Amino acid sequence: DGHAQERSLLGEVLPTLQPGELWLHDRNFCTRAFLCGHVARGAFFISRQHQQLPFESSTPWRRAGRVETGRVAEQQVSVTDLAGHAHTFRRIRVELDEPTREGERVLYVLTNLPHNAVSTKTIARLYRKRWTIETAFQQLEDHLHSEINTLGYPQAALFGQSVREMGALL
């Protein structure tokens, strides 16, 4: 649905998650229901943290060294689902050497990947790779001018129809 806000469709995405899958997503998909839904379905996630996600810190920050883009640290946090069950996630902080396009110097990433199986640095690198793929799609769109300028908004469509009818009358 090209006109629906992405978050409104997350409930339809949850049933497609399969046990053992790893989903990487941006902060717009970082909701309690969606993250906890991964856990319920046996899937894993790496998600940039949305500032409105409620959580409680469980541990202090622990330094994890450096990756190519900056310093990395980790802490455990608790996110309570809508049924009142607490879930422990890993929260990773990447202090960037260079700011993002939006000027951000610190990124926070959440994951339910087990600490003994995937290192903090690996998670930071995986999220960076997702970011690289998204940037490549943006560059393709820019170079190919593939964004279609339509009259997709109701007011614009009504205006376009009015102009068309006025032209027919003249």
C-alpha positions in Angstrom: 0.0 0.0 0.0 1.9 3.0 -1.3 -0.1 5.5 0.8 0.0 3.7 4.2 2.5 4.7 6.8 5.1 1.9 7.1 4.5 1.3 10.8 0.8 0.6 10.2 1.7 -2.5 8.2 4.1 -4.1 10.7 1.4 -6.4 12.1 1.1 -7.9 8.6 4.8 -8.5 8.4 5.2 -10.3 11.7 3.6 -13.6 10.4 6.3 -13.8 7.7 9.1 -14.0 10.2 10.7 -17.4 10.3 12.7 -19.0 13.2 16.4 -18.3 12.9 16.0 -15.4 10.4 17.9 -12.2 10.9 16.1 -9.0 10.0 18.0 -5.7 9.8 15.8 -2.6 9.9 15.9 1.1 10.4 14.4 2.9 13.4 11.0 3.4 11.9 10.5 -0.4 12.5 11.7 -0.2 16.1 8.5 -0.6 18.0 7.8 -2.8 21.0 5.3 -5.0 19.2 7.6 -5.6 16.2 10.8 -6.2 18.2 9.0 -8.5 20.7 7.2 -10.2 17.8 10.6 -11.3 16.5 11.3 -13.0 19.8 7.9 -14.7 19.8 8.5 -16.1 16.3 12.1 -17.2 17.0 13.6 -14.6 14.6 16.5 -12.2 15.3 16.7 -8.5 14.6 19.3 -5.7 14.4 17.3 -2.4 14.5 18.4 1.2 14.9 16.7 2.4 18.1 13.7 4.8 17.7 13.8 7.6 20.3 10.2 6.8 21.4 10.9 3.1 22.2 10.4 2.7 26.0 13.2 0.7 27.7 15.0 0.3 31.0 18.8 0.1 31.2 19.8 -3.2 32.9 23.6 -2.8 32.9 26.1 0.1 32.5 27.9 0.7 29.2 30.8 -1.7 28.5 33.3 -0.6 25.9 33.8 -2.9 23.0 36.5 -1.2 21.0 36.5 0.3 17.5 35.0 -0.5 14.1 35.7 1.3 10.9 33.3 4.2 11.6 33.8 4.8 15.3 33.9 3.6 18.9 31.5 0.9 20.1 30.0 0.2 23.5 27.2 -2.1 24.7 24.7 -2.4 27.5 21.7 -4.6 28.2 18.2 -3.1 28.3 14.8 -4.4 29.1 11.8 -3.8 26.9 8.3 -4.7 28.2 5.9 -6.0 25.6 2.2 -5.1 25.6 1.3 -8.2 27.6 3.7 -7.1 30.4 6.5 -9.5 29.7 10.1 -8.1 29.9 12.6 -8.9 27.1 16.3 -8.4 27.5 18.0 -6.9 24.4 21.5 -5.7 23.6 21.8 -1.9 23.0 24.9 -0.9 21.1 26.2 2.6 20.9 28.3 3.7 17.9 30.1 7.0 18.4 30.7 8.0 14.8 34.0 9.5 13.6 32.0 11.4 10.9 28.4 12.5 11.4 25.5 11.1 9.4 23.8 13.0 6.6 21.4 14.3 9.3 24.3 15.4 11.5 24.0 12.6 14.1 27.2 11.6 15.8 25.9 8.7 17.9 23.8 5.8 16.7 22.0 3.3 19.0 21.2 -0.2 17.7 19.2 -2.9 19.4 19.4 -6.6 18.9 18.3 -9.9 20.3 21.3 -11.8 18.9 23.0 -13.7 21.7 26.2 -12.2 23.1 28.1 -15.5 23.0 27.3 -16.0 19.3 27.7 -12.6 17.7 30.1 -9.9 18.9 29.2 -6.2 19.5 31.6 -5.2 16.7 30.0 -7.6 14.2 26.5 -6.2 15.0 27.8 -2.6 14.4 29.3 -3.7 11.1 26.1 -5.5 10.0 24.0 -2.4 10.7 26.5 -0.3 8.8 26.2 -2.7 5.8 22.4 -2.2 5.9 23.0 1.5 5.8 25.3 1.1 2.8 22.7 -0.9 0.9 20.0 1.8 1.6 22.4 4.5 0.4 23.0 2.6 -2.8 19.3 2.4 -3.5 19.0 6.2 -2.9 21.9 6.8 -5.3 20.2 4.6 -7.9 16.9 6.5 -7.5 18.8 9.9 -7.8 20.7 8.9 -11.0 17.8 7.1 -12.7 15.2 9.6 -11.6 13.0 6.6 -10.8 10.8 8.4 -8.3 7.5 8.9 -10.1 5.9 12.3 -9.5 2.2 11.5 -9.4 -0.9 13.1 -8.2 -1.1 10.6 -5.4 -2.4 12.9 -2.8 -6.2 13.5 -2.9 -5.9 17.3 -3.0 -3.4 17.1 -5.8 -5.6 14.7 -7.8 -8.7 16.9 -7.3 -6.7 20.0 -8.4 -5.4 18.1 -11.5 -8.9 16.9 -12.4 -10.2 20.5 -12.0 -7.5 21.9 -14.3 -8.2 19.1 -16.9 -11.9 19.9 -16.8 -11.3 23.7 -17.1 -9.1 23.0 -20.1 -11.9 21.0 -21.7 -14.3 23.9 -21.2 -12.0 26.4 -22.8 
